[in-house]
């Protein structure tokens, strides 16, 4: 279950926290890749959306098993807010987002600027900015544009790059980091 209210954990999050006797400490940059390979008992995602006013705080993976209901809730949360269109978000992108978040050792939820985009939304954004790819991974549900108030674009980018698991774009002037599960690469500054 997801908490879309202002505070508190979902019942699923409480259950997951109770079920695990101890959480593994946040990994360091040196072992970031092992985190994606299954280290840890719980994977939890916390985000807010300034576009919709929604919040999500959900455990989507416990002891090697993805929780389908939670993954579906994440996909709904990361929908194209302009049309309310939902696409399944690639689990690899979610894992990268969570691994990078854990590396930054913060409890602040991500601010989601963009998750899934319909072709119409992507075309509209391309017409307004040269930084939007024609075949963006946002169209496939494989990318997210994220911000943290407590961490700089450089810090977020460094954590995401340390995961060595996808694309990382640093957009300092716009104050966000793009993370995707595509080919390992990085750009921006």
Secondary structure, DSSP 4 states (H G I P E B T S, - for coil): ----SSS---HHHHHHHHH-S-PPPPPPGGGHHHHHTT-SSEEEEEEE-TTT--EEEEEEEETTEE-HHHHHHHHHHTSBTTTTB--PPPHHHHHHHHHHHHHTT--PPEEEEE----HHHHHHHHHH-TTS-TT-GGGGT-EEEEE-TTS-HHHHHHHHHHT-SSEEEEETTTTEEEEESSSSEEEE-
